[in-house]
Amino acid sequence: MSVRVEGEVILLVGRCQAEDAEALLVALQESAARIVDLAEVQRMHLAVAQVLLAVRPTVQGSPTNAFLARYFVNLLQ
């Protein structure tokens, strides 16, 4: 599982697979104040990206993947 919740921060870690999208959505629905930390993301399945684009939570950190850091994070801002 690549989704961990620590208080009001949702950490996405390593390779986020399609099955992580549901866990991410549930964590975001439990508290609208939660921040998503992308600092440890290596890869992200499109399902996870779609949840982030649909909910548009506050994000922090820059993914280790250059493509995600350069293009995807800009879509969330």
mmJSON file of the N, C-alpha and C atoms, coordinates in Angstrom:
{"data_MODEL":{"atom_site":{
"group_PDB":["ATOM","ATOM","ATOM","ATOM","ATOM","ATOM","ATOM","ATOM","ATOM","ATOM","ATOM","ATOM","ATOM","ATOM","ATOM","ATOM","ATOM","ATOM","ATOM","ATOM","ATOM","ATOM","ATOM","ATOM","ATOM","ATOM","ATOM","ATOM","ATOM","ATOM","ATOM","ATOM","ATOM","ATOM","ATOM","ATOM","ATOM","ATOM","ATOM","ATOM","ATOM","ATOM","ATOM","ATOM","ATOM","ATOM","ATOM","ATOM","ATOM","ATOM","ATOM","ATOM","ATOM","ATOM","ATOM","ATOM","ATOM","ATOM","ATOM","ATOM","ATOM","ATOM","ATOM","ATOM","ATOM","ATOM","ATOM","ATOM","ATOM","ATOM","ATOM","ATOM","ATOM","ATOM","ATOM","ATOM","ATOM","ATOM","ATOM","ATOM","ATOM","ATOM","ATOM","ATOM","ATOM","ATOM","ATOM","ATOM","ATOM","ATOM","ATOM","ATOM","ATOM","ATOM","ATOM","ATOM","ATOM","ATOM","ATOM","ATOM","ATOM","ATOM","ATOM","ATOM","ATOM","ATOM","ATOM","ATOM","ATOM","ATOM","ATOM","ATOM","ATOM","ATOM","ATOM","ATOM","ATOM","ATOM","ATOM","ATOM","ATOM","ATOM","ATOM","ATOM","ATOM","ATOM","ATOM","ATOM","ATOM","ATOM","ATOM","ATOM","ATOM","ATOM","ATOM","ATOM","ATOM","ATOM","ATOM","ATOM","ATOM","ATOM","ATOM","ATOM","ATOM","ATOM","ATOM","ATOM","ATOM","ATOM","ATOM","ATOM","ATOM","ATOM","ATOM","ATOM","ATOM","ATOM","ATOM","ATOM","ATOM","ATOM","ATOM","ATOM","ATOM","ATOM","ATOM","ATOM","ATOM","ATOM","ATOM","ATOM","ATOM","ATOM","ATOM","ATOM","ATOM","ATOM","ATOM","ATOM","ATOM","ATOM","ATOM","ATOM","ATOM","ATOM","ATOM","ATOM","ATOM","ATOM","ATOM","ATOM","ATOM","ATOM","ATOM","ATOM","ATOM","ATOM","ATOM","ATOM","ATOM","ATOM","ATOM","ATOM","ATOM","ATOM","ATOM","ATOM","ATOM","ATOM","ATOM","ATOM","ATOM","ATOM","ATOM","ATOM","ATOM","ATOM","ATOM","ATOM","ATOM","ATOM","ATOM","ATOM","ATOM","ATOM","ATOM","ATOM","ATOM","ATOM","ATOM"],
"id":[1,2,3,4,5,6,7,8,9,10,11,12,13,14,15,16,17,18,19,20,21,22,23,24,25,26,27,28,29,30,31,32,33,34,35,36,37,38,39,40,41,42,43,44,45,46,47,48,49,50,51,52,53,54,55,56,57,58,59,60,61,62,63,64,65,66,67,68,69,70,71,72,73,74,75,76,77,78,79,80,81,82,83,84,85,86,87,88,89,90,91,92,93,94,95,96,97,98,99,100,101,102,103,104,105,106,107,108,109,110,111,112,113,114,115,116,117,118,119,120,121,122,123,124,125,126,127,128,129,130,131,132,133,134,135,136,137,138,139,140,141,142,143,144,145,146,147,148,149,150,151,152,153,154,155,156,157,158,159,160,161,162,163,164,165,166,167,168,169,170,171,172,173,174,175,176,177,178,179,180,181,182,183,184,185,186,187,188,189,190,191,192,193,194,195,196,197,198,199,200,201,202,203,204,205,206,207,208,209,210,211,212,213,214,215,216,217,218,219,220,221,222,223,224,225,226,227,228,229,230,231],
"type_symbol":["N","C","C","N","C","C","N","C","C","N","C","C","N","C","C","N","C","C","N","C","C","N","C","C","N","C","C","N","C","C","N","C","C","N","C","C","N","C","C","N","C","C","N","C","C","N","C","C","N","C","C","N","C","C","N","C","C","N","C","C","N","C","C","N","C","C","N","C","C","N","C","C","N","C","C","N","C","C","N","C","C","N","C","C","N","C","C","N","C","C","N","C","C","N","C","C","N","C","C","N","C","C","N","C","C","N","C","C","N","C","C","N","C","C","N","C","C","N","C","C","N","C","C","N","C","C","N","C","C","N","C","C","N","C","C","N","C","C","N","C","C","N","C","C","N","C","C","N","C","C","N","C","C","N","C","C","N","C","C","N","C","C","N","C","C","N","C","C","N","C","C","N","C","C","N","C","C","N","C","C","N","C","C","N","C","C","N","C","C","N","C","C","N","C","C","N","C","C","N","C","C","N","C","C","N","C","C","N","C","C","N","C","C","N","C","C","N","C","C","N","C","C","N","C","C","N","C","C","N","C","C"],
"label_atom_id":["N","CA","C","N","CA","C","N","CA","C","N","CA","C","N","CA","C","N","CA","C","N","CA","C","N","CA","C","N","CA","C","N","CA","C","N","CA","C","N","CA","C","N","CA","C","N","CA","C","N","CA","C","N","CA","C","N","CA","C","N","CA","C","N","CA","C","N","CA","C","N","CA","C","N","CA","C","N","CA","C","N","CA","C","N","CA","C","N","CA","C","N","CA","C","N","CA","C","N","CA","C","N","CA","C","N","CA","C","N","CA","C","N","CA","C","N","CA","C","N","CA","C","N","CA","C","N","CA","C","N","CA","C","N","CA","C","N","CA","C","N","CA","C","N","CA","C","N","CA","C","N","CA","C","N","CA","C","N","CA","C","N","CA","C","N","CA","C","N","CA","C","N","CA","C","N","CA","C","N","CA","C","N","CA","C","N","CA","C","N","CA","C","N","CA","C","N","CA","C","N","CA","C","N","CA","C","N","CA","C","N","CA","C","N","CA","C","N","CA","C","N","CA","C","N","CA","C","N","CA","C","N","CA","C","N","CA","C","N","CA","C","N","CA","C","N","CA","C","N","CA","C","N","CA","C","N","CA","C","N","CA","C","N","CA","C","N","CA","C"],
"label_alt_id":[null,null,null,null,null,null,null,null,null,null,null,null,null,null,null,null,null,null,null,null,null,null,null,null,null,null,null,null,null,null,null,null,null,null,null,null,null,null,null,null,null,null,null,null,null,null,null,null,null,null,null,null,null,null,null,null,null,null,null,null,null,null,null,null,null,null,null,null,null,null,null,null,null,null,null,null,null,null,null,null,null,null,null,null,null,null,null,null,null,null,null,null,null,null,null,null,null,null,null,null,null,null,null,null,null,null,null,null,null,null,null,null,null,null,null,null,null,null,null,null,null,null,null,null,null,null,null,null,null,null,null,null,null,null,null,null,null,null,null,null,null,null,null,null,null,null,null,null,null,null,null,null,null,null,null,null,null,null,null,null,null,null,null,null,null,null,null,null,null,null,null,null,null,null,null,null,null,null,null,null,null,null,null,null,null,null,null,null,null,null,null,null,null,null,null,null,null,null,null,null,null,null,null,null,null,null,null,null,null,null,null,null,null,null,null,null,null,null,null,null,null,null,null,null,null,null,null,null,null,null,null],
"label_comp_id":["MET","MET","MET","SER","SER","SER","VAL","VAL","VAL","ARG","ARG","ARG","VAL","VAL","VAL","GLU","GLU","GLU","GLY","GLY","GLY","GLU","GLU","GLU","VAL","VAL","VAL","ILE","ILE","ILE","LEU","LEU","LEU","LEU","LEU","LEU","VAL","VAL","VAL","GLY","GLY","GLY","ARG","ARG","ARG","CYS","CYS","CYS","GLN","GLN","GLN","ALA","ALA","ALA","GLU","GLU","GLU","ASP","ASP","ASP","ALA","ALA","ALA","GLU","GLU","GLU","ALA","ALA","ALA","LEU","LEU","LEU","LEU","LEU","LEU","VAL","VAL","VAL","ALA","ALA","ALA","LEU","LEU","LEU","GLN","GLN","GLN","GLU","GLU","GLU","SER","SER","SER","ALA","ALA","ALA","ALA","ALA","ALA","ARG","ARG","ARG","ILE","ILE","ILE","VAL","VAL","VAL","ASP","ASP","ASP","LEU","LEU","LEU","ALA","ALA","ALA","GLU","GLU","GLU","VAL","VAL","VAL","GLN","GLN","GLN","ARG","ARG","ARG","MET","MET","MET","HIS","HIS","HIS","LEU","LEU","LEU","ALA","ALA","ALA","VAL","VAL","VAL","ALA","ALA","ALA","GLN","GLN","GLN","VAL","VAL","VAL","LEU","LEU","LEU","LEU","LEU","LEU","ALA","ALA","ALA","VAL","VAL","VAL","ARG","ARG","ARG","PRO","PRO","PRO","THR","THR","THR","VAL","VAL","VAL","GLN","GLN","GLN","GLY","GLY","GLY","SER","SER","SER","PRO","PRO","PRO","THR","THR","THR","ASN","ASN","ASN","ALA","ALA","ALA","PHE","PHE","PHE","LEU","LEU","LEU","ALA","ALA","ALA","ARG","ARG","ARG","TYR","TYR","TYR","PHE","PHE","PHE","VAL","VAL","VAL","ASN","ASN","ASN","LEU","LEU","LEU","LEU","LEU","LEU","GLN","GLN","GLN"],
"label_asym_id":["A","A","A","A","A","A","A","A","A","A","A","A","A","A","A","A","A","A","A","A","A","A","A","A","A","A","A","A","A","A","A","A","A","A","A","A","A","A","A","A","A","A","A","A","A","A","A","A","A","A","A","A","A","A","A","A","A","A","A","A","A","A","A","A","A","A","A","A","A","A","A","A","A","A","A","A","A","A","A","A","A","A","A","A","A","A","A","A","A","A","A","A","A","A","A","A","A","A","A","A","A","A","A","A","A","A","A","A","A","A","A","A","A","A","A","A","A","A","A","A","A","A","A","A","A","A","A","A","A","A","A","A","A","A","A","A","A","A","A","A","A","A","A","A","A","A","A","A","A","A","A","A","A","A","A","A","A","A","A","A","A","A","A","A","A","A","A","A","A","A","A","A","A","A","A","A","A","A","A","A","A","A","A","A","A","A","A","A","A","A","A","A","A","A","A","A","A","A","A","A","A","A","A","A","A","A","A","A","A","A","A","A","A","A","A","A","A","A","A","A","A","A","A","A","A","A","A","A","A","A","A"],
"label_entity_id":["1","1","1","1","1","1","1","1","1","1","1","1","1","1","1","1","1","1","1","1","1","1","1","1","1","1","1","1","1","1","1","1","1","1","1","1","1","1","1","1","1","1","1","1","1","1","1","1","1","1","1","1","1","1","1","1","1","1","1","1","1","1","1","1","1","1","1","1","1","1","1","1","1","1","1","1","1","1","1","1","1","1","1","1","1","1","1","1","1","1","1","1","1","1","1","1","1","1","1","1","1","1","1","1","1","1","1","1","1","1","1","1","1","1","1","1","1","1","1","1","1","1","1","1","1","1","1","1","1","1","1","1","1","1","1","1","1","1","1","1","1","1","1","1","1","1","1","1","1","1","1","1","1","1","1","1","1","1","1","1","1","1","1","1","1","1","1","1","1","1","1","1","1","1","1","1","1","1","1","1","1","1","1","1","1","1","1","1","1","1","1","1","1","1","1","1","1","1","1","1","1","1","1","1","1","1","1","1","1","1","1","1","1","1","1","1","1","1","1","1","1","1","1","1","1","1","1","1","1","1","1"],
"label_seq_id":[1,1,1,2,2,2,3,3,3,4,4,4,5,5,5,6,6,6,7,7,7,8,8,8,9,9,9,10,10,10,11,11,11,12,12,12,13,13,13,14,14,14,15,15,15,16,16,16,17,17,17,18,18,18,19,19,19,20,20,20,21,21,21,22,22,22,23,23,23,24,24,24,25,25,25,26,26,26,27,27,27,28,28,28,29,29,29,30,30,30,31,31,31,32,32,32,33,33,33,34,34,34,35,35,35,36,36,36,37,37,37,38,38,38,39,39,39,40,40,40,41,41,41,42,42,42,43,43,43,44,44,44,45,45,45,46,46,46,47,47,47,48,48,48,49,49,49,50,50,50,51,51,51,52,52,52,53,53,53,54,54,54,55,55,55,56,56,56,57,57,57,58,58,58,59,59,59,60,60,60,61,61,61,62,62,62,63,63,63,64,64,64,65,65,65,66,66,66,67,67,67,68,68,68,69,69,69,70,70,70,71,71,71,72,72,72,73,73,73,74,74,74,75,75,75,76,76,76,77,77,77],
"pdbx_PDB_ins_code":[null,null,null,null,null,null,null,null,null,null,null,null,null,null,null,null,null,null,null,null,null,null,null,null,null,null,null,null,null,null,null,null,null,null,null,null,null,null,null,null,null,null,null,null,null,null,null,null,null,null,null,null,null,null,null,null,null,null,null,null,null,null,null,null,null,null,null,null,null,null,null,null,null,null,null,null,null,null,null,null,null,null,null,null,null,null,null,null,null,null,null,null,null,null,null,null,null,null,null,null,null,null,null,null,null,null,null,null,null,null,null,null,null,null,null,null,null,null,null,null,null,null,null,null,null,null,null,null,null,null,null,null,null,null,null,null,null,null,null,null,null,null,null,null,null,null,null,null,null,null,null,null,null,null,null,null,null,null,null,null,null,null,null,null,null,null,null,null,null,null,null,null,null,null,null,null,null,null,null,null,null,null,null,null,null,null,null,null,null,null,null,null,null,null,null,null,null,null,null,null,null,null,null,null,null,null,null,null,null,null,null,null,null,null,null,null,null,null,null,null,null,null,null,null,null,null,null,null,null,null,null],
"Cartn_x":[0.847,0.0,0.885,0.651,1.463,0.836,-0.328,-1.016,-0.956,-0.353,-0.296,-0.865,-1.657,-2.211,-1.523,-0.934,-0.29,-0.887,-1.88,-2.573,-3.352,-3.051,-3.742,-2.944,-1.934,-1.118,-1.285,-1.555,-1.62,-0.313,0.452,1.738,1.553,1.973,2.012,3.468,3.709,5.076,5.335,6.469,6.889,6.027,5.688,4.871,3.405,2.651,1.225,0.46,-0.13,-0.847,-2.318,-3.024,-4.444,-5.257,-4.944,-5.705,-5.501,-4.489,-4.267,-5.226,-5.846,-6.751,-7.923,-8.482,-9.62,-9.201,-8.058,-7.578,-7.328,-6.786,-6.546,-7.863,-8.829,-10.127,-10.795,-10.769,-11.376,-10.679,-9.359,-8.609,-8.941,-9.122,-9.472,-10.903,-11.799,-13.193,-13.362,-12.486,-12.576,-12.3,-11.453,-11.136,-10.723,-11.496,-11.199,-9.949,-9.504,-8.328,-7.013,-7.073,-5.834,-5.008,-3.712,-2.732,-2.107,-1.855,-1.22,0.251,1.107,2.555,3.044,3.598,4.048,5.564,6.256,7.719,8.33,7.632,8.221,7.59,6.838,6.219,7.261,7.333,8.215,7.434,6.278,5.384,3.956,3.075,1.682,0.775,-0.08,-1.059,-2.056,-2.582,-3.521,-4.739,-5.153,-6.301,-6.014,-4.81,-4.417,-4.361,-3.805,-3.737,-5.133,-6.066,-7.435,-8.101,-7.851,-8.418,-7.874,-6.569,-5.97,-6.52,-6.689,-7.212,-8.68,-9.434,-10.857,-11.071,-10.318,-10.506,-9.72,-8.571,-7.677,-7.338,-6.741,-6.34,-5.11,-4.829,-3.571,-2.443,-1.417,-0.299,0.98,1.883,3.206,4.239,5.47,6.55,6.57,7.721,7.889,8.248,7.531,7.819,9.254,9.774,11.125,11.143,10.002,9.879,9.873,10.805,10.952,9.705,9.056,7.847,6.748,6.527,5.487,5.808,7.061,7.456,7.27,7.603,7.573,6.167,5.406,4.112,2.899,2.895,1.675,1.436,2.453,2.27,1.704,2.109,1.573,0.077,-0.414,-1.846,-2.662,-2.038,-2.749,-2.789,-2.014,-1.952,-2.864],
"Cartn_y":[-1.185,0.0,1.238,2.088,3.293,4.519,4.343,5.472,5.284,6.253,6.226,7.528,7.443,8.637,8.844,10.024,10.392,11.717,11.643,12.859,13.467,14.693,15.389,15.365,14.504,14.388,12.986,12.95,11.686,11.562,10.539,10.317,9.325,9.698,8.779,8.367,7.061,6.556,5.518,5.654,4.647,4.626,3.423,3.238,3.165,4.152,4.186,3.439,2.324,1.462,1.853,1.273,1.583,1.318,0.245,-0.074,0.946,1.773,2.819,3.993,4.099,5.221,5.235,4.065,4.014,4.419,3.944,4.315,5.819,6.369,7.817,8.579,8.157,8.841,8.772,7.618,7.47,8.388,8.428,9.29,10.759,11.154,12.551,12.863,11.895,12.113,12.147,11.472,11.463,12.841,13.626,14.967,15.849,16.884,17.802,18.624,18.655,19.454,18.721,17.481,16.716,17.228,17.179,17.583,16.317,16.308,15.154,15.478,14.626,14.796,13.892,14.518,13.784,13.561,13.904,13.897,12.522,11.459,10.125,9.304,9.951,9.237,8.967,7.716,7.357,7.233,6.567,6.402,6.498,6.933,7.103,6.578,5.623,5.115,6.234,6.204,7.237,7.321,6.205,6.223,7.109,7.035,7.879,9.341,9.566,10.939,11.519,10.697,11.174,11.564,10.815,11.186,12.548,12.73,14.018,15.157,14.925,15.978,16.278,15.271,15.478,16.188,15.799,16.359,17.657,17.739,18.9,19.29,18.341,18.657,19.561,20.135,20.853,19.835,20.111,19.178,19.852,19.008,19.491,18.494,18.94,18.072,17.923,17.617,17.408,15.947,15.268,13.846,13.628,12.443,12.116,11.862,11.511,11.296,12.649,12.849,14.146,14.554,13.592,13.923,14.41,13.675,14.082,15.445,15.644,16.917,18.08,17.84,18.94,19.241,18.198,18.413,18.195,17.11,16.784,17.757,18.094,19.001,20.339,20.785,22.044,21.958,20.785,20.62,20.739,20.424,20.46,21.852,22.771,24.109,25.075],
"Cartn_z":[0.0,0.0,0.0,-0.936,-1.097,-0.467,0.158,0.794,2.304,2.984,4.448,4.966,6.023,6.639,7.978,8.134,9.399,9.826,10.695,11.135,9.986,9.661,8.577,7.278,7.215,6.01,5.408,4.118,3.384,2.612,2.912,2.251,1.115,-0.074,-1.208,-1.364,-1.28,-1.204,-2.285,-2.966,-3.94,-5.184,-5.621,-6.816,-6.423,-6.764,-6.437,-7.531,-7.159,-8.095,-8.178,-9.122,-9.32,-8.055,-7.342,-6.134,-5.017,-5.113,-4.115,-4.293,-5.449,-5.712,-4.732,-4.444,-3.527,-2.114,-1.667,-0.332,-0.246,-1.312,-1.345,-1.288,-2.072,-2.087,-0.725,-0.096,1.234,2.238,2.195,3.12,2.898,1.654,1.366,1.781,1.661,2.049,3.561,4.29,5.756,6.346,5.702,6.198,5.03,4.796,3.691,3.962,5.21,5.569,5.318,4.918,4.747,3.566,3.771,2.763,2.198,0.912,0.268,0.039,0.569,0.415,-0.72,-1.752,-2.941,-2.959,-1.907,-1.915,-2.169,-1.822,-1.964,-3.084,-3.966,-5.087,-6.164,-6.604,-7.706,-8.999,-8.923,-10.072,-9.579,-10.479,-10.08,-11.187,-10.853,-11.818,-12.122,-13.33,-13.749,-12.835,-12.247,-11.33,-10.114,-9.593,-8.457,-8.898,-10.077,-10.599,-10.792,-11.258,-11.471,-10.165,-9.105,-7.792,-7.373,-7.519,-7.135,-7.989,-9.273,-10.15,-9.861,-9.47,-9.177,-7.848,-6.842,-5.49,-5.307,-5.948,-5.867,-4.418,-3.694,-2.32,-2.323,-1.179,-1.019,-1.065,-1.843,-1.953,-1.463,-1.003,-0.61,-1.104,-1.208,-1.653,-3.155,-3.679,-5.107,-5.349,-6.255,-6.508,-6.983,-6.711,-7.171,-8.67,-9.236,-10.676,-11.377,-12.298,-12.97,-13.752,-14.422,-15.188,-14.259,-13.174,-12.226,-11.628,-11.28,-10.669,-11.635,-12.891,-13.855,-14.376,-14.664,-15.325,-14.423,-13.663,-12.914,-11.76,-11.033,-9.891,-10.361,-11.533,-12.063,-12.332,-12.697,-12.938,-11.655,-10.538,-9.262,-8.658,-9.184,-8.584,-9.286],
"occupancy":[1.0,1.0,1.0,1.0,1.0,1.0,1.0,1.0,1.0,1.0,1.0,1.0,1.0,1.0,1.0,1.0,1.0,1.0,1.0,1.0,1.0,1.0,1.0,1.0,1.0,1.0,1.0,1.0,1.0,1.0,1.0,1.0,1.0,1.0,1.0,1.0,1.0,1.0,1.0,1.0,1.0,1.0,1.0,1.0,1.0,1.0,1.0,1.0,1.0,1.0,1.0,1.0,1.0,1.0,1.0,1.0,1.0,1.0,1.0,1.0,1.0,1.0,1.0,1.0,1.0,1.0,1.0,1.0,1.0,1.0,1.0,1.0,1.0,1.0,1.0,1.0,1.0,1.0,1.0,1.0,1.0,1.0,1.0,1.0,1.0,1.0,1.0,1.0,1.0,1.0,1.0,1.0,1.0,1.0,1.0,1.0,1.0,1.0,1.0,1.0,1.0,1.0,1.0,1.0,1.0,1.0,1.0,1.0,1.0,1.0,1.0,1.0,1.0,1.0,1.0,1.0,1.0,1.0,1.0,1.0,1.0,1.0,1.0,1.0,1.0,1.0,1.0,1.0,1.0,1.0,1.0,1.0,1.0,1.0,1.0,1.0,1.0,1.0,1.0,1.0,1.0,1.0,1.0,1.0,1.0,1.0,1.0,1.0,1.0,1.0,1.0,1.0,1.0,1.0,1.0,1.0,1.0,1.0,1.0,1.0,1.0,1.0,1.0,1.0,1.0,1.0,1.0,1.0,1.0,1.0,1.0,1.0,1.0,1.0,1.0,1.0,1.0,1.0,1.0,1.0,1.0,1.0,1.0,1.0,1.0,1.0,1.0,1.0,1.0,1.0,1.0,1.0,1.0,1.0,1.0,1.0,1.0,1.0,1.0,1.0,1.0,1.0,1.0,1.0,1.0,1.0,1.0,1.0,1.0,1.0,1.0,1.0,1.0,1.0,1.0,1.0,1.0,1.0,1.0,1.0,1.0,1.0,1.0,1.0,1.0,1.0,1.0,1.0,1.0,1.0,1.0],
"B_iso_or_equiv":[0.0,0.0,0.0,0.0,0.0,0.0,0.0,0.0,0.0,0.0,0.0,0.0,0.0,0.0,0.0,0.0,0.0,0.0,0.0,0.0,0.0,0.0,0.0,0.0,0.0,0.0,0.0,0.0,0.0,0.0,0.0,0.0,0.0,0.0,0.0,0.0,0.0,0.0,0.0,0.0,0.0,0.0,0.0,0.0,0.0,0.0,0.0,0.0,0.0,0.0,0.0,0.0,0.0,0.0,0.0,0.0,0.0,0.0,0.0,0.0,0.0,0.0,0.0,0.0,0.0,0.0,0.0,0.0,0.0,0.0,0.0,0.0,0.0,0.0,0.0,0.0,0.0,0.0,0.0,0.0,0.0,0.0,0.0,0.0,0.0,0.0,0.0,0.0,0.0,0.0,0.0,0.0,0.0,0.0,0.0,0.0,0.0,0.0,0.0,0.0,0.0,0.0,0.0,0.0,0.0,0.0,0.0,0.0,0.0,0.0,0.0,0.0,0.0,0.0,0.0,0.0,0.0,0.0,0.0,0.0,0.0,0.0,0.0,0.0,0.0,0.0,0.0,0.0,0.0,0.0,0.0,0.0,0.0,0.0,0.0,0.0,0.0,0.0,0.0,0.0,0.0,0.0,0.0,0.0,0.0,0.0,0.0,0.0,0.0,0.0,0.0,0.0,0.0,0.0,0.0,0.0,0.0,0.0,0.0,0.0,0.0,0.0,0.0,0.0,0.0,0.0,0.0,0.0,0.0,0.0,0.0,0.0,0.0,0.0,0.0,0.0,0.0,0.0,0.0,0.0,0.0,0.0,0.0,0.0,0.0,0.0,0.0,0.0,0.0,0.0,0.0,0.0,0.0,0.0,0.0,0.0,0.0,0.0,0.0,0.0,0.0,0.0,0.0,0.0,0.0,0.0,0.0,0.0,0.0,0.0,0.0,0.0,0.0,0.0,0.0,0.0,0.0,0.0,0.0,0.0,0.0,0.0,0.0,0.0,0.0,0.0,0.0,0.0,0.0,0.0,0.0],
"pdbx_formal_charge":[null,null,null,null,null,null,null,null,null,null,null,null,null,null,null,null,null,null,null,null,null,null,null,null,null,null,null,null,null,null,null,null,null,null,null,null,null,null,null,null,null,null,null,null,null,null,null,null,null,null,null,null,null,null,null,null,null,null,null,null,null,null,null,null,null,null,null,null,null,null,null,null,null,null,null,null,null,null,null,null,null,null,null,null,null,null,null,null,null,null,null,null,null,null,null,null,null,null,null,null,null,null,null,null,null,null,null,null,null,null,null,null,null,null,null,null,null,null,null,null,null,null,null,null,null,null,null,null,null,null,null,null,null,null,null,null,null,null,null,null,null,null,null,null,null,null,null,null,null,null,null,null,null,null,null,null,null,null,null,null,null,null,null,null,null,null,null,null,null,null,null,null,null,null,null,null,null,null,null,null,null,null,null,null,null,null,null,null,null,null,null,null,null,null,null,null,null,null,null,null,null,null,null,null,null,null,null,null,null,null,null,null,null,null,null,null,null,null,null,null,null,null,null,null,null,null,null,null,null,null,null],
"auth_seq_id":[1,1,1,2,2,2,3,3,3,4,4,4,5,5,5,6,6,6,7,7,7,8,8,8,9,9,9,10,10,10,11,11,11,12,12,12,13,13,13,14,14,14,15,15,15,16,16,16,17,17,17,18,18,18,19,19,19,20,20,20,21,21,21,22,22,22,23,23,23,24,24,24,25,25,25,26,26,26,27,27,27,28,28,28,29,29,29,30,30,30,31,31,31,32,32,32,33,33,33,34,34,34,35,35,35,36,36,36,37,37,37,38,38,38,39,39,39,40,40,40,41,41,41,42,42,42,43,43,43,44,44,44,45,45,45,46,46,46,47,47,47,48,48,48,49,49,49,50,50,50,51,51,51,52,52,52,53,53,53,54,54,54,55,55,55,56,56,56,57,57,57,58,58,58,59,59,59,60,60,60,61,61,61,62,62,62,63,63,63,64,64,64,65,65,65,66,66,66,67,67,67,68,68,68,69,69,69,70,70,70,71,71,71,72,72,72,73,73,73,74,74,74,75,75,75,76,76,76,77,77,77],
"auth_comp_id":["MET","MET","MET","SER","SER","SER","VAL","VAL","VAL","ARG","ARG","ARG","VAL","VAL","VAL","GLU","GLU","GLU","GLY","GLY","GLY","GLU","GLU","GLU","VAL","VAL","VAL","ILE","ILE","ILE","LEU","LEU","LEU","LEU","LEU","LEU","VAL","VAL","VAL","GLY","GLY","GLY","ARG","ARG","ARG","CYS","CYS","CYS","GLN","GLN","GLN","ALA","ALA","ALA","GLU","GLU","GLU","ASP","ASP","ASP","ALA","ALA","ALA","GLU","GLU","GLU","ALA","ALA","ALA","LEU","LEU","LEU","LEU","LEU","LEU","VAL","VAL","VAL","ALA","ALA","ALA","LEU","LEU","LEU","GLN","GLN","GLN","GLU","GLU","GLU","SER","SER","SER","ALA","ALA","ALA","ALA","ALA","ALA","ARG","ARG","ARG","ILE","ILE","ILE","VAL","VAL","VAL","ASP","ASP","ASP","LEU","LEU","LEU","ALA","ALA","ALA","GLU","GLU","GLU","VAL","VAL","VAL","GLN","GLN","GLN","ARG","ARG","ARG","MET","MET","MET","HIS","HIS","HIS","LEU","LEU","LEU","ALA","ALA","ALA","VAL","VAL","VAL","ALA","ALA","ALA","GLN","GLN","GLN","VAL","VAL","VAL","LEU","LEU","LEU","LEU","LEU","LEU","ALA","ALA","ALA","VAL","VAL","VAL","ARG","ARG","ARG","PRO","PRO","PRO","THR","THR","THR","VAL","VAL","VAL","GLN","GLN","GLN","GLY","GLY","GLY","SER","SER","SER","PRO","PRO","PRO","THR","THR","THR","ASN","ASN","ASN","ALA","ALA","ALA","PHE","PHE","PHE","LEU","LEU","LEU","ALA","ALA","ALA","ARG","ARG","ARG","TYR","TYR","TYR","PHE","PHE","PHE","VAL","VAL","VAL","ASN","ASN","ASN","LEU","LEU","LEU","LEU","LEU","LEU","GLN","GLN","GLN"],
"auth_asym_id":["A","A","A","A","A","A","A","A","A","A","A","A","A","A","A","A","A","A","A","A","A","A","A","A","A","A","A","A","A","A","A","A","A","A","A","A","A","A","A","A","A","A","A","A","A","A","A","A","A","A","A","A","A","A","A","A","A","A","A","A","A","A","A","A","A","A","A","A","A","A","A","A","A","A","A","A","A","A","A","A","A","A","A","A","A","A","A","A","A","A","A","A","A","A","A","A","A","A","A","A","A","A","A","A","A","A","A","A","A","A","A","A","A","A","A","A","A","A","A","A","A","A","A","A","A","A","A","A","A","A","A","A","A","A","A","A","A","A","A","A","A","A","A","A","A","A","A","A","A","A","A","A","A","A","A","A","A","A","A","A","A","A","A","A","A","A","A","A","A","A","A","A","A","A","A","A","A","A","A","A","A","A","A","A","A","A","A","A","A","A","A","A","A","A","A","A","A","A","A","A","A","A","A","A","A","A","A","A","A","A","A","A","A","A","A","A","A","A","A","A","A","A","A","A","A","A","A","A","A","A","A"],
"auth_atom_id":["N","CA","C","N","CA","C","N","CA","C","N","CA","C","N","CA","C","N","CA","C","N","CA","C","N","CA","C","N","CA","C","N","CA","C","N","CA","C","N","CA","C","N","CA","C","N","CA","C","N","CA","C","N","CA","C","N","CA","C","N","CA","C","N","CA","C","N","CA","C","N","CA","C","N","CA","C","N","CA","C","N","CA","C","N","CA","C","N","CA","C","N","CA","C","N","CA","C","N","CA","C","N","CA","C","N","CA","C","N","CA","C","N","CA","C","N","CA","C","N","CA","C","N","CA","C","N","CA","C","N","CA","C","N","CA","C","N","CA","C","N","CA","C","N","CA","C","N","CA","C","N","CA","C","N","CA","C","N","CA","C","N","CA","C","N","CA","C","N","CA","C","N","CA","C","N","CA","C","N","CA","C","N","CA","C","N","CA","C","N","CA","C","N","CA","C","N","CA","C","N","CA","C","N","CA","C","N","CA","C","N","CA","C","N","CA","C","N","CA","C","N","CA","C","N","CA","C","N","CA","C","N","CA","C","N","CA","C","N","CA","C","N","CA","C","N","CA","C","N","CA","C","N","CA","C","N","CA","C","N","CA","C","N","CA","C","N","CA","C"],
"pdbx_PDB_model_num":[1,1,1,1,1,1,1,1,1,1,1,1,1,1,1,1,1,1,1,1,1,1,1,1,1,1,1,1,1,1,1,1,1,1,1,1,1,1,1,1,1,1,1,1,1,1,1,1,1,1,1,1,1,1,1,1,1,1,1,1,1,1,1,1,1,1,1,1,1,1,1,1,1,1,1,1,1,1,1,1,1,1,1,1,1,1,1,1,1,1,1,1,1,1,1,1,1,1,1,1,1,1,1,1,1,1,1,1,1,1,1,1,1,1,1,1,1,1,1,1,1,1,1,1,1,1,1,1,1,1,1,1,1,1,1,1,1,1,1,1,1,1,1,1,1,1,1,1,1,1,1,1,1,1,1,1,1,1,1,1,1,1,1,1,1,1,1,1,1,1,1,1,1,1,1,1,1,1,1,1,1,1,1,1,1,1,1,1,1,1,1,1,1,1,1,1,1,1,1,1,1,1,1,1,1,1,1,1,1,1,1,1,1,1,1,1,1,1,1,1,1,1,1,1,1,1,1,1,1,1,1]
}}}
